[in-house]
Amino acid sequence: MTSSTLFDVEAALKRDGAPEALAAAVDTAFRELTTESFARFEQQVLRRVFDLLLSNDPREKLGSLAAMDALIESPSGAQEVSMPYGLIPK
């Protein structure tokens, strides 16, 4: 996986079929990166998705929700993923 992967993820969030493309990128990263690299990648992706959720632009909010829905079945580097910004109460 190249260093442009995060750029590819951001581009995927802005086009049709974006949620599926994002899930595919995460699946590929899970297979190709080391555990530590994947954890960093996953954290960056989730941070971007939650930043979109907090946006004032309704399209970005909807894109964020679609991305989260697509990522539910994707592999994760953690058993329990903590949500940034305290959005999900424990």
PDB file of N, CA, C and O in Angstrom:
ATOM      1  N   MET A   1       0.843  -1.163   0.000  1.00  0.00           N
ATOM      2  CA  MET A   1       0.000   0.000   0.000  1.00  0.00           C
ATOM      3  C   MET A   1       0.892   1.231   0.000  1.00  0.00           C
ATOM      4  O   MET A   1       1.882   1.283   0.730  1.00  0.00           O
ATOM      5  N   THR A   2       0.555   2.203  -0.799  1.00  0.00           N
ATOM      6  CA  THR A   2       1.392   3.379  -0.955  1.00  0.00           C
ATOM      7  C   THR A   2       1.033   4.451   0.060  1.00  0.00           C
ATOM      8  O   THR A   2       0.026   4.355   0.761  1.00  0.00           O
ATOM      9  N   SER A   3       1.881   5.478   0.124  1.00  0.00           N
ATOM     10  CA  SER A   3       1.624   6.579   1.048  1.00  0.00           C
ATOM     11  C   SER A   3       0.440   7.416   0.601  1.00  0.00           C
ATOM     12  O   SER A   3      -0.056   8.237   1.373  1.00  0.00           O
ATOM     13  N   SER A   4      -0.019   7.229  -0.619  1.00  0.00           N
ATOM     14  CA  SER A   4      -1.169   7.993  -1.095  1.00  0.00           C
ATOM     15  C   SER A   4      -2.494   7.348  -0.699  1.00  0.00           C
ATOM     16  O   SER A   4      -3.554   7.802  -1.130  1.00  0.00           O
ATOM     17  N   THR A   5      -2.446   6.302   0.111  1.00  0.00           N
ATOM     18  CA  THR A   5      -3.667   5.585   0.478  1.00  0.00           C
ATOM     19  C   THR A   5      -4.678   6.488   1.169  1.00  0.00           C
ATOM     20  O   THR A   5      -5.867   6.432   0.856  1.00  0.00           O
ATOM     21  N   LEU A   6      -4.223   7.323   2.108  1.00  0.00           N
ATOM     22  CA  LEU A   6      -5.161   8.197   2.811  1.00  0.00           C
ATOM     23  C   LEU A   6      -5.790   9.166   1.832  1.00  0.00           C
ATOM     24  O   LEU A   6      -6.978   9.471   1.944  1.00  0.00           O
ATOM     25  N   PHE A   7      -5.009   9.663   0.862  1.00  0.00           N
ATOM     26  CA  PHE A   7      -5.568  10.528  -0.167  1.00  0.00           C
ATOM     27  C   PHE A   7      -6.643   9.781  -0.938  1.00  0.00           C
ATOM     28  O   PHE A   7      -7.708  10.332  -1.214  1.00  0.00           O
ATOM     29  N   ASP A   8      -6.370   8.527  -1.286  1.00  0.00           N
ATOM     30  CA  ASP A   8      -7.353   7.713  -1.998  1.00  0.00           C
ATOM     31  C   ASP A   8      -8.623   7.555  -1.173  1.00  0.00           C
ATOM     32  O   ASP A   8      -9.725   7.568  -1.722  1.00  0.00           O
ATOM     33  N   VAL A   9      -8.480   7.408   0.126  1.00  0.00           N
ATOM     34  CA  VAL A   9      -9.636   7.266   1.006  1.00  0.00           C
ATOM     35  C   VAL A   9     -10.459   8.545   0.984  1.00  0.00           C
ATOM     36  O   VAL A   9     -11.684   8.490   0.879  1.00  0.00           O
ATOM     37  N   GLU A  10      -9.799   9.700   1.082  1.00  0.00           N
ATOM     38  CA  GLU A  10     -10.531  10.960   1.065  1.00  0.00           C
ATOM     39  C   GLU A  10     -11.238  11.153  -0.272  1.00  0.00           C
ATOM     40  O   GLU A  10     -12.372  11.632  -0.304  1.00  0.00           O
ATOM     41  N   ALA A  11     -10.595  10.791  -1.363  1.00  0.00           N
ATOM     42  CA  ALA A  11     -11.215  10.896  -2.675  1.00  0.00           C
ATOM     43  C   ALA A  11     -12.433   9.974  -2.757  1.00  0.00           C
ATOM     44  O   ALA A  11     -13.453  10.330  -3.347  1.00  0.00           O
ATOM     45  N   ALA A  12     -12.315   8.800  -2.163  1.00  0.00           N
ATOM     46  CA  ALA A  12     -13.426   7.845  -2.192  1.00  0.00           C
ATOM     47  C   ALA A  12     -14.643   8.371  -1.454  1.00  0.00           C
ATOM     48  O   ALA A  12     -15.775   8.065  -1.831  1.00  0.00           O
ATOM     49  N   LEU A  13     -14.429   9.156  -0.409  1.00  0.00           N
ATOM     50  CA  LEU A  13     -15.543   9.692   0.362  1.00  0.00           C
ATOM     51  C   LEU A  13     -16.337  10.746  -0.410  1.00  0.00           C
ATOM     52  O   LEU A  13     -17.426  11.133   0.015  1.00  0.00           O
ATOM     53  N   LYS A  14     -15.801  11.212  -1.537  1.00  0.00           N
ATOM     54  CA  LYS A  14     -16.420  12.312  -2.274  1.00  0.00           C
ATOM     55  C   LYS A  14     -17.066  11.877  -3.581  1.00  0.00           C
ATOM     56  O   LYS A  14     -17.463  12.741  -4.363  1.00  0.00           O
ATOM     57  N   ARG A  15     -17.188  10.610  -3.853  1.00  0.00           N
ATOM     58  CA  ARG A  15     -17.765  10.185  -5.125  1.00  0.00           C
ATOM     59  C   ARG A  15     -18.791   9.073  -4.910  1.00  0.00           C
ATOM     60  O   ARG A  15     -18.900   8.494  -3.829  1.00  0.00           O
ATOM     61  N   ASP A  16     -19.538   8.798  -5.979  1.00  0.00           N
ATOM     62  CA  ASP A  16     -20.507   7.710  -5.931  1.00  0.00           C
ATOM     63  C   ASP A  16     -19.801   6.402  -5.631  1.00  0.00           C
ATOM     64  O   ASP A  16     -18.691   6.164  -6.107  1.00  0.00           O
ATOM     65  N   GLY A  17     -20.443   5.560  -4.845  1.00  0.00           N
ATOM     66  CA  GLY A  17     -19.834   4.292  -4.471  1.00  0.00           C
ATOM     67  C   GLY A  17     -18.764   4.461  -3.415  1.00  0.00           C
ATOM     68  O   GLY A  17     -17.997   3.537  -3.145  1.00  0.00           O
ATOM     69  N   ALA A  18     -18.712   5.634  -2.822  1.00  0.00           N
ATOM     70  CA  ALA A  18     -17.659   5.949  -1.859  1.00  0.00           C
ATOM     71  C   ALA A  18     -17.628   5.008  -0.660  1.00  0.00           C
ATOM     72  O   ALA A  18     -16.550   4.546  -0.287  1.00  0.00           O
ATOM     73  N   PRO A  19     -18.758   4.710  -0.048  1.00  0.00           N
ATOM     74  CA  PRO A  19     -18.688   3.828   1.129  1.00  0.00           C
ATOM     75  C   PRO A  19     -18.077   2.466   0.805  1.00  0.00           C
ATOM     76  O   PRO A  19     -17.275   1.941   1.577  1.00  0.00           O
ATOM     77  N   GLU A  20     -18.454   1.908  -0.320  1.00  0.00           N
ATOM     78  CA  GLU A  20     -17.922   0.613  -0.708  1.00  0.00           C
ATOM     79  C   GLU A  20     -16.424   0.714  -1.023  1.00  0.00           C
ATOM     80  O   GLU A  20     -15.652  -0.184  -0.687  1.00  0.00           O
ATOM     81  N   ALA A  21     -16.022   1.814  -1.671  1.00  0.00           N
ATOM     82  CA  ALA A  21     -14.607   2.017  -1.982  1.00  0.00           C
ATOM     83  C   ALA A  21     -13.794   2.184  -0.701  1.00  0.00           C
ATOM     84  O   ALA A  21     -12.672   1.686  -0.604  1.00  0.00           O
ATOM     85  N   LEU A  22     -14.355   2.878   0.270  1.00  0.00           N
ATOM     86  CA  LEU A  22     -13.663   3.058   1.545  1.00  0.00           C
ATOM     87  C   LEU A  22     -13.492   1.711   2.252  1.00  0.00           C
ATOM     88  O   LEU A  22     -12.409   1.397   2.746  1.00  0.00           O
ATOM     89  N   ALA A  23     -14.557   0.926   2.296  1.00  0.00           N
ATOM     90  CA  ALA A  23     -14.475  -0.392   2.934  1.00  0.00           C
ATOM     91  C   ALA A  23     -13.444  -1.267   2.219  1.00  0.00           C
ATOM     92  O   ALA A  23     -12.697  -1.997   2.871  1.00  0.00           O
ATOM     93  N   ALA A  24     -13.399  -1.203   0.899  1.00  0.00           N
ATOM     94  CA  ALA A  24     -12.414  -1.984   0.138  1.00  0.00           C
ATOM     95  C   ALA A  24     -10.996  -1.520   0.454  1.00  0.00           C
ATOM     96  O   ALA A  24     -10.087  -2.343   0.571  1.00  0.00           O
ATOM     97  N   ALA A  25     -10.798  -0.204   0.592  1.00  0.00           N
ATOM     98  CA  ALA A  25      -9.469   0.316   0.924  1.00  0.00           C
ATOM     99  C   ALA A  25      -9.032  -0.147   2.308  1.00  0.00           C
ATOM    100  O   ALA A  25      -7.867  -0.491   2.513  1.00  0.00           O
ATOM    101  N   VAL A  26      -9.962  -0.156   3.254  1.00  0.00           N
ATOM    102  CA  VAL A  26      -9.643  -0.615   4.611  1.00  0.00           C
ATOM    103  C   VAL A  26      -9.336  -2.114   4.603  1.00  0.00           C
ATOM    104  O   VAL A  26      -8.402  -2.562   5.268  1.00  0.00           O
ATOM    105  N   ASP A  27     -10.116  -2.881   3.860  1.00  0.00           N
ATOM    106  CA  ASP A  27      -9.855  -4.325   3.763  1.00  0.00           C
ATOM    107  C   ASP A  27      -8.471  -4.597   3.170  1.00  0.00           C
ATOM    108  O   ASP A  27      -7.745  -5.465   3.656  1.00  0.00           O
ATOM    109  N   THR A  28      -8.109  -3.857   2.124  1.00  0.00           N
ATOM    110  CA  THR A  28      -6.793  -4.013   1.506  1.00  0.00           C
ATOM    111  C   THR A  28      -5.687  -3.630   2.473  1.00  0.00           C
ATOM    112  O   THR A  28      -4.681  -4.330   2.583  1.00  0.00           O
ATOM    113  N   ALA A  29      -5.872  -2.523   3.171  1.00  0.00           N
ATOM    114  CA  ALA A  29      -4.865  -2.082   4.147  1.00  0.00           C
ATOM    115  C   ALA A  29      -4.684  -3.126   5.238  1.00  0.00           C
ATOM    116  O   ALA A  29      -3.562  -3.384   5.672  1.00  0.00           O
ATOM    117  N   PHE A  30      -5.777  -3.725   5.680  1.00  0.00           N
ATOM    118  CA  PHE A  30      -5.710  -4.747   6.729  1.00  0.00           C
ATOM    119  C   PHE A  30      -4.854  -5.930   6.282  1.00  0.00           C
ATOM    120  O   PHE A  30      -4.083  -6.484   7.066  1.00  0.00           O
ATOM    121  N   ARG A  31      -4.999  -6.308   5.019  1.00  0.00           N
ATOM    122  CA  ARG A  31      -4.234  -7.445   4.490  1.00  0.00           C
ATOM    123  C   ARG A  31      -2.776  -7.104   4.225  1.00  0.00           C
ATOM    124  O   ARG A  31      -1.903  -7.957   4.386  1.00  0.00           O
ATOM    125  N   GLU A  32      -2.500  -5.864   3.818  1.00  0.00           N
ATOM    126  CA  GLU A  32      -1.169  -5.527   3.322  1.00  0.00           C
ATOM    127  C   GLU A  32      -0.260  -4.816   4.317  1.00  0.00           C
ATOM    128  O   GLU A  32       0.960  -4.840   4.150  1.00  0.00           O
ATOM    129  N   LEU A  33      -0.814  -4.192   5.337  1.00  0.00           N
ATOM    130  CA  LEU A  33       0.007  -3.432   6.280  1.00  0.00           C
ATOM    131  C   LEU A  33       0.331  -4.259   7.518  1.00  0.00           C
ATOM    132  O   LEU A  33      -0.359  -5.227   7.839  1.00  0.00           O
ATOM    133  N   THR A  34       1.389  -3.859   8.198  1.00  0.00           N
ATOM    134  CA  THR A  34       1.684  -4.472   9.492  1.00  0.00           C
ATOM    135  C   THR A  34       0.591  -4.062  10.470  1.00  0.00           C
ATOM    136  O   THR A  34      -0.163  -3.122  10.216  1.00  0.00           O
ATOM    137  N   THR A  35       0.513  -4.768  11.576  1.00  0.00           N
ATOM    138  CA  THR A  35      -0.513  -4.465  12.578  1.00  0.00           C
ATOM    139  C   THR A  35      -0.392  -3.024  13.045  1.00  0.00           C
ATOM    140  O   THR A  35      -1.397  -2.322  13.159  1.00  0.00           O
ATOM    141  N   GLU A  36       0.818  -2.582  13.315  1.00  0.00           N
ATOM    142  CA  GLU A  36       1.029  -1.208  13.796  1.00  0.00           C
ATOM    143  C   GLU A  36       0.662  -0.180  12.723  1.00  0.00           C
ATOM    144  O   GLU A  36       0.018   0.825  13.022  1.00  0.00           O
ATOM    145  N   SER A  37       1.065  -0.426  11.493  1.00  0.00           N
ATOM    146  CA  SER A  37       0.745   0.504  10.399  1.00  0.00           C
ATOM    147  C   SER A  37      -0.753   0.549  10.146  1.00  0.00           C
ATOM    148  O   SER A  37      -1.318   1.617   9.907  1.00  0.00           O
ATOM    149  N   PHE A  38      -1.396  -0.618  10.200  1.00  0.00           N
ATOM    150  CA  PHE A  38      -2.835  -0.635   9.993  1.00  0.00           C
ATOM    151  C   PHE A  38      -3.556   0.124  11.102  1.00  0.00           C
ATOM    152  O   PHE A  38      -4.524   0.833  10.828  1.00  0.00           O
ATOM    153  N   ALA A  39      -3.109  -0.008  12.333  1.00  0.00           N
ATOM    154  CA  ALA A  39      -3.744   0.713  13.442  1.00  0.00           C
ATOM    155  C   ALA A  39      -3.659   2.219  13.216  1.00  0.00           C
ATOM    156  O   ALA A  39      -4.631   2.936  13.455  1.00  0.00           O
ATOM    157  N   ARG A  40      -2.508   2.704  12.758  1.00  0.00           N
ATOM    158  CA  ARG A  40      -2.375   4.145  12.464  1.00  0.00           C
ATOM    159  C   ARG A  40      -3.283   4.543  11.307  1.00  0.00           C
ATOM    160  O   ARG A  40      -3.956   5.572  11.363  1.00  0.00           O
ATOM    161  N   PHE A  41      -3.300   3.723  10.258  1.00  0.00           N
ATOM    162  CA  PHE A  41      -4.151   3.987   9.100  1.00  0.00           C
ATOM    163  C   PHE A  41      -5.622   4.042   9.519  1.00  0.00           C
ATOM    164  O   PHE A  41      -6.353   4.962   9.154  1.00  0.00           O
ATOM    165  N   GLU A  42      -6.032   3.049  10.286  1.00  0.00           N
ATOM    166  CA  GLU A  42      -7.425   2.976  10.734  1.00  0.00           C
ATOM    167  C   GLU A  42      -7.787   4.199  11.579  1.00  0.00           C
ATOM    168  O   GLU A  42      -8.879   4.751  11.438  1.00  0.00           O
ATOM    169  N   GLN A  43      -6.890   4.613  12.440  1.00  0.00           N
ATOM    170  CA  GLN A  43      -7.154   5.783  13.276  1.00  0.00           C
ATOM    171  C   GLN A  43      -7.333   7.032  12.411  1.00  0.00           C
ATOM    172  O   GLN A  43      -8.207   7.854  12.687  1.00  0.00           O
ATOM    173  N   GLN A  44      -6.520   7.180  11.375  1.00  0.00           N
ATOM    174  CA  GLN A  44      -6.647   8.331  10.484  1.00  0.00           C
ATOM    175  C   GLN A  44      -7.967   8.296   9.725  1.00  0.00           C
ATOM    176  O   GLN A  44      -8.628   9.324   9.576  1.00  0.00           O
ATOM    177  N   VAL A  45      -8.350   7.120   9.248  1.00  0.00           N
ATOM    178  CA  VAL A  45      -9.613   6.985   8.522  1.00  0.00           C
ATOM    179  C   VAL A  45     -10.782   7.332   9.437  1.00  0.00           C
ATOM    180  O   VAL A  45     -11.655   8.117   9.066  1.00  0.00           O
ATOM    181  N   LEU A  46     -10.797   6.747  10.630  1.00  0.00           N
ATOM    182  CA  LEU A  46     -11.909   7.009  11.550  1.00  0.00           C
ATOM    183  C   LEU A  46     -11.952   8.469  11.975  1.00  0.00           C
ATOM    184  O   LEU A  46     -13.032   9.038  12.132  1.00  0.00           O
ATOM    185  N   ARG A  47     -10.799   9.074  12.159  1.00  0.00           N
ATOM    186  CA  ARG A  47     -10.762  10.504  12.510  1.00  0.00           C
ATOM    187  C   ARG A  47     -11.410  11.330  11.409  1.00  0.00           C
ATOM    188  O   ARG A  47     -12.202  12.231  11.687  1.00  0.00           O
ATOM    189  N   ARG A  48     -11.070  11.020  10.146  1.00  0.00           N
ATOM    190  CA  ARG A  48     -11.638  11.758   9.015  1.00  0.00           C
ATOM    191  C   ARG A  48     -13.147  11.531   8.926  1.00  0.00           C
ATOM    192  O   ARG A  48     -13.895  12.475   8.676  1.00  0.00           O
ATOM    193  N   VAL A  49     -13.596  10.312   9.123  1.00  0.00           N
ATOM    194  CA  VAL A  49     -15.029  10.008   9.062  1.00  0.00           C
ATOM    195  C   VAL A  49     -15.773  10.791  10.147  1.00  0.00           C
ATOM    196  O   VAL A  49     -16.835  11.352   9.881  1.00  0.00           O
ATOM    197  N   PHE A  50     -15.231  10.834  11.358  1.00  0.00           N
ATOM    198  CA  PHE A  50     -15.898  11.566  12.430  1.00  0.00           C
ATOM    199  C   PHE A  50     -15.795  13.074  12.246  1.00  0.00           C
ATOM    200  O   PHE A  50     -16.692  13.803  12.669  1.00  0.00           O
ATOM    201  N   ASP A  51     -14.722  13.561  11.625  1.00  0.00           N
ATOM    202  CA  ASP A  51     -14.650  14.988  11.289  1.00  0.00           C
ATOM    203  C   ASP A  51     -15.774  15.353  10.327  1.00  0.00           C
ATOM    204  O   ASP A  51     -16.392  16.410  10.455  1.00  0.00           O
ATOM    205  N   LEU A  52     -16.036  14.473   9.363  1.00  0.00           N
ATOM    206  CA  LEU A  52     -17.140  14.709   8.435  1.00  0.00           C
ATOM    207  C   LEU A  52     -18.480  14.710   9.166  1.00  0.00           C
ATOM    208  O   LEU A  52     -19.367  15.498   8.838  1.00  0.00           O
ATOM    209  N   LEU A  53     -18.626  13.850  10.134  1.00  0.00           N
ATOM    210  CA  LEU A  53     -19.863  13.799  10.909  1.00  0.00           C
ATOM    211  C   LEU A  53     -20.109  15.111  11.647  1.00  0.00           C
ATOM    212  O   LEU A  53     -21.255  15.530  11.808  1.00  0.00           O
ATOM    213  N   LEU A  54     -19.051  15.750  12.089  1.00  0.00           N
ATOM    214  CA  LEU A  54     -19.172  17.005  12.833  1.00  0.00           C
ATOM    215  C   LEU A  54     -19.220  18.233  11.933  1.00  0.00           C
ATOM    216  O   LEU A  54     -19.292  19.359  12.427  1.00  0.00           O
ATOM    217  N   SER A  55     -19.180  18.034  10.635  1.00  0.00           N
ATOM    218  CA  SER A  55     -19.197  19.133   9.671  1.00  0.00           C
ATOM    219  C   SER A  55     -20.549  19.852   9.689  1.00  0.00           C
ATOM    220  O   SER A  55     -21.560  19.303  10.125  1.00  0.00           O
ATOM    221  N   ASN A  56     -20.534  21.075   9.210  1.00  0.00           N
ATOM    222  CA  ASN A  56     -21.790  21.831   9.054  1.00  0.00           C
ATOM    223  C   ASN A  56     -22.477  21.509   7.736  1.00  0.00           C
ATOM    224  O   ASN A  56     -23.632  21.881   7.531  1.00  0.00           O
ATOM    225  N   ASP A  57     -21.783  20.826   6.848  1.00  0.00           N
ATOM    226  CA  ASP A  57     -22.319  20.480   5.533  1.00  0.00           C
ATOM    227  C   ASP A  57     -23.126  19.187   5.645  1.00  0.00           C
ATOM    228  O   ASP A  57     -22.570  18.147   5.997  1.00  0.00           O
ATOM    229  N   PRO A  58     -24.423  19.236   5.353  1.00  0.00           N
ATOM    230  CA  PRO A  58     -25.258  18.024   5.468  1.00  0.00           C
ATOM    231  C   PRO A  58     -24.781  16.881   4.572  1.00  0.00           C
ATOM    232  O   PRO A  58     -24.941  15.715   4.932  1.00  0.00           O
ATOM    233  N   ARG A  59     -24.200  17.192   3.416  1.00  0.00           N
ATOM    234  CA  ARG A  59     -23.701  16.132   2.527  1.00  0.00           C
ATOM    235  C   ARG A  59     -22.546  15.393   3.171  1.00  0.00           C
ATOM    236  O   ARG A  59     -22.429  14.175   3.038  1.00  0.00           O
ATOM    237  N   GLU A  60     -21.675  16.140   3.883  1.00  0.00           N
ATOM    238  CA  GLU A  60     -20.562  15.489   4.560  1.00  0.00           C
ATOM    239  C   GLU A  60     -21.056  14.636   5.721  1.00  0.00           C
ATOM    240  O   GLU A  60     -20.520  13.556   5.972  1.00  0.00           O
ATOM    241  N   LYS A  61     -22.074  15.115   6.431  1.00  0.00           N
ATOM    242  CA  LYS A  61     -22.656  14.314   7.521  1.00  0.00           C
ATOM    243  C   LYS A  61     -23.228  13.010   6.980  1.00  0.00           C
ATOM    244  O   LYS A  61     -22.995  11.946   7.554  1.00  0.00           O
ATOM    245  N   LEU A  62     -23.978  13.084   5.878  1.00  0.00           N
ATOM    246  CA  LEU A  62     -24.559  11.877   5.284  1.00  0.00           C
ATOM    247  C   LEU A  62     -23.468  10.946   4.762  1.00  0.00           C
ATOM    248  O   LEU A  62     -23.579   9.726   4.884  1.00  0.00           O
ATOM    249  N   GLY A  63     -22.417  11.520   4.180  1.00  0.00           N
ATOM    250  CA  GLY A  63     -21.294  10.708   3.715  1.00  0.00           C
ATOM    251  C   GLY A  63     -20.618   9.984   4.865  1.00  0.00           C
ATOM    252  O   GLY A  63     -20.204   8.832   4.732  1.00  0.00           O
ATOM    253  N   SER A  64     -20.511  10.667   5.995  1.00  0.00           N
ATOM    254  CA  SER A  64     -19.917  10.062   7.179  1.00  0.00           C
ATOM    255  C   SER A  64     -20.744   8.872   7.661  1.00  0.00           C
ATOM    256  O   SER A  64     -20.197   7.822   7.998  1.00  0.00           O
ATOM    257  N   LEU A  65     -22.047   9.041   7.690  1.00  0.00           N
ATOM    258  CA  LEU A  65     -22.920   7.943   8.127  1.00  0.00           C
ATOM    259  C   LEU A  65     -22.840   6.759   7.165  1.00  0.00           C
ATOM    260  O   LEU A  65     -22.827   5.604   7.592  1.00  0.00           O
ATOM    261  N   ALA A  66     -22.787   7.049   5.876  1.00  0.00           N
ATOM    262  CA  ALA A  66     -22.656   5.974   4.884  1.00  0.00           C
ATOM    263  C   ALA A  66     -21.318   5.256   5.048  1.00  0.00           C
ATOM    264  O   ALA A  66     -21.242   4.034   4.923  1.00  0.00           O
ATOM    265  N   ALA A  67     -20.259   6.027   5.330  1.00  0.00           N
ATOM    266  CA  ALA A  67     -18.943   5.422   5.541  1.00  0.00           C
ATOM    267  C   ALA A  67     -18.955   4.524   6.767  1.00  0.00           C
ATOM    268  O   ALA A  67     -18.421   3.415   6.730  1.00  0.00           O
ATOM    269  N   MET A  68     -19.561   4.994   7.857  1.00  0.00           N
ATOM    270  CA  MET A  68     -19.630   4.175   9.076  1.00  0.00           C
ATOM    271  C   MET A  68     -20.394   2.889   8.817  1.00  0.00           C
ATOM    272  O   MET A  68     -20.000   1.823   9.291  1.00  0.00           O
ATOM    273  N   ASP A  69     -21.480   2.981   8.069  1.00  0.00           N
ATOM    274  CA  ASP A  69     -22.269   1.792   7.753  1.00  0.00           C
ATOM    275  C   ASP A  69     -21.435   0.791   6.953  1.00  0.00           C
ATOM    276  O   ASP A  69     -21.487  -0.411   7.213  1.00  0.00           O
ATOM    277  N   ALA A  70     -20.674   1.283   5.989  1.00  0.00           N
ATOM    278  CA  ALA A  70     -19.841   0.401   5.166  1.00  0.00           C
ATOM    279  C   ALA A  70     -18.707  -0.216   5.969  1.00  0.00           C
ATOM    280  O   ALA A  70     -18.284  -1.337   5.688  1.00  0.00           O
ATOM    281  N   LEU A  71     -18.217   0.503   6.961  1.00  0.00           N
ATOM    282  CA  LEU A  71     -17.064   0.027   7.733  1.00  0.00           C
ATOM    283  C   LEU A  71     -17.443  -0.951   8.848  1.00  0.00           C
ATOM    284  O   LEU A  71     -16.559  -1.563   9.448  1.00  0.00           O
ATOM    285  N   ILE A  72     -18.720  -1.107   9.132  1.00  0.00           N
ATOM    286  CA  ILE A  72     -19.140  -1.989  10.227  1.00  0.00           C
ATOM    287  C   ILE A  72     -18.605  -3.399  10.037  1.00  0.00           C
ATOM    288  O   ILE A  72     -18.192  -4.034  11.008  1.00  0.00           O
ATOM    289  N   GLU A  73     -18.603  -3.894   8.832  1.00  0.00           N
ATOM    290  CA  GLU A  73     -18.152  -5.261   8.557  1.00  0.00           C
ATOM    291  C   GLU A  73     -16.661  -5.351   8.246  1.00  0.00           C
ATOM    292  O   GLU A  73     -16.136  -6.451   8.069  1.00  0.00           O
ATOM    293  N   SER A  74     -15.970  -4.213   8.177  1.00  0.00           N
ATOM    294  CA  SER A  74     -14.542  -4.219   7.858  1.00  0.00           C
ATOM    295  C   SER A  74     -13.719  -4.670   9.058  1.00  0.00           C
ATOM    296  O   SER A  74     -14.142  -4.509  10.202  1.00  0.00           O
ATOM    297  N   PRO A  75     -12.545  -5.237   8.794  1.00  0.00           N
ATOM    298  CA  PRO A  75     -11.676  -5.647   9.906  1.00  0.00           C
ATOM    299  C   PRO A  75     -11.182  -4.433  10.677  1.00  0.00           C
ATOM    300  O   PRO A  75     -11.088  -3.328  10.144  1.00  0.00           O
ATOM    301  N   SER A  76     -10.870  -4.668  11.940  1.00  0.00           N
ATOM    302  CA  SER A  76     -10.373  -3.601  12.798  1.00  0.00           C
ATOM    303  C   SER A  76      -9.093  -4.064  13.474  1.00  0.00           C
ATOM    304  O   SER A  76      -8.895  -5.253  13.723  1.00  0.00           O
ATOM    305  N   GLY A  77      -8.229  -3.100  13.767  1.00  0.00           N
ATOM    306  CA  GLY A  77      -6.991  -3.412  14.450  1.00  0.00           C
ATOM    307  C   GLY A  77      -7.156  -3.557  15.946  1.00  0.00           C
ATOM    308  O   GLY A  77      -6.219  -3.941  16.646  1.00  0.00           O
ATOM    309  N   ALA A  78      -8.336  -3.253  16.436  1.00  0.00           N
ATOM    310  CA  ALA A  78      -8.593  -3.315  17.875  1.00  0.00           C
ATOM    311  C   ALA A  78      -9.834  -4.152  18.141  1.00  0.00           C
ATOM    312  O   ALA A  78     -10.738  -4.226  17.309  1.00  0.00           O
ATOM    313  N   GLN A  79      -9.866  -4.771  19.295  1.00  0.00           N
ATOM    314  CA  GLN A  79     -11.055  -5.517  19.685  1.00  0.00           C
ATOM    315  C   GLN A  79     -12.224  -4.571  19.912  1.00  0.00           C
ATOM    316  O   GLN A  79     -13.354  -4.842  19.505  1.00  0.00           O
ATOM    317  N   GLU A  80     -11.933  -3.475  20.559  1.00  0.00           N
ATOM    318  CA  GLU A  80     -12.953  -2.464  20.819  1.00  0.00           C
ATOM    319  C   GLU A  80     -12.383  -1.139  20.353  1.00  0.00           C
ATOM    320  O   GLU A  80     -11.370  -0.678  20.878  1.00  0.00           O
ATOM    321  N   VAL A  81     -13.021  -0.525  19.377  1.00  0.00           N
ATOM    322  CA  VAL A  81     -12.528   0.733  18.836  1.00  0.00           C
ATOM    323  C   VAL A  81     -13.178   1.868  19.616  1.00  0.00           C
ATOM    324  O   VAL A  81     -14.403   1.967  19.683  1.00  0.00           O
ATOM    325  N   SER A  82     -12.349   2.717  20.202  1.00  0.00           N
ATOM    326  CA  SER A  82     -12.905   3.872  20.914  1.00  0.00           C
ATOM    327  C   SER A  82     -13.233   4.950  19.898  1.00  0.00           C
ATOM    328  O   SER A  82     -12.494   5.163  18.936  1.00  0.00           O
ATOM    329  N   MET A  83     -14.338   5.618  20.121  1.00  0.00           N
ATOM    330  CA  MET A  83     -14.783   6.642  19.211  1.00  0.00           C
ATOM    331  C   MET A  83     -14.179   7.992  19.585  1.00  0.00           C
ATOM    332  O   MET A  83     -14.211   8.383  20.752  1.00  0.00           O
ATOM    333  N   PRO A  84     -13.630   8.707  18.602  1.00  0.00           N
ATOM    334  CA  PRO A  84     -13.046  10.010  18.901  1.00  0.00           C
ATOM    335  C   PRO A  84     -14.115  11.008  19.314  1.00  0.00           C
ATOM    336  O   PRO A  84     -15.288  10.861  18.973  1.00  0.00           O
ATOM    337  N   TYR A  85     -13.698  12.003  20.039  1.00  0.00           N
ATOM    338  CA  TYR A  85     -14.548  13.113  20.471  1.00  0.00           C
ATOM    339  C   TYR A  85     -15.601  12.692  21.484  1.00  0.00           C
ATOM    340  O   TYR A  85     -16.475  13.495  21.808  1.00  0.00           O
ATOM    341  N   GLY A  86     -15.556  11.483  21.992  1.00  0.00           N
ATOM    342  CA  GLY A  86     -16.546  11.050  22.971  1.00  0.00           C
ATOM    343  C   GLY A  86     -17.949  10.986  22.430  1.00  0.00           C
ATOM    344  O   GLY A  86     -18.909  11.213  23.167  1.00  0.00           O
ATOM    345  N   LEU A  87     -18.093  10.674  21.129  1.00  0.00           N
ATOM    346  CA  LEU A  87     -19.424  10.644  20.512  1.00  0.00           C
ATOM    347  C   LEU A  87     -20.285   9.492  20.998  1.00  0.00           C
ATOM    348  O   LEU A  87     -21.507   9.618  21.067  1.00  0.00           O
ATOM    349  N   ILE A  88     -19.681   8.403  21.326  1.00  0.00           N
ATOM    350  CA  ILE A  88     -20.420   7.222  21.755  1.00  0.00           C
ATOM    351  C   ILE A  88     -20.180   7.018  23.253  1.00  0.00           C
ATOM    352  O   ILE A  88     -19.067   6.682  23.659  1.00  0.00           O
ATOM    353  N   PRO A  89     -21.202   7.217  24.066  1.00  0.00           N
ATOM    354  CA  PRO A  89     -20.993   7.018  25.509  1.00  0.00           C
ATOM    355  C   PRO A  89     -20.775   5.555  25.833  1.00  0.00           C
ATOM    356  O   PRO A  89     -21.331   4.672  25.180  1.00  0.00           O
ATOM    357  N   LYS A  90     -19.954   5.304  26.854  1.00  0.00           N
ATOM    358  CA  LYS A  90     -19.675   3.915  27.262  1.00  0.00           C
ATOM    359  C   LYS A  90     -20.652   3.486  28.322  1.00  0.00           C
ATOM    360  O   LYS A  90     -20.588   2.352  28.798  1.00  0.00           O
TER     361      LYS A  90
END
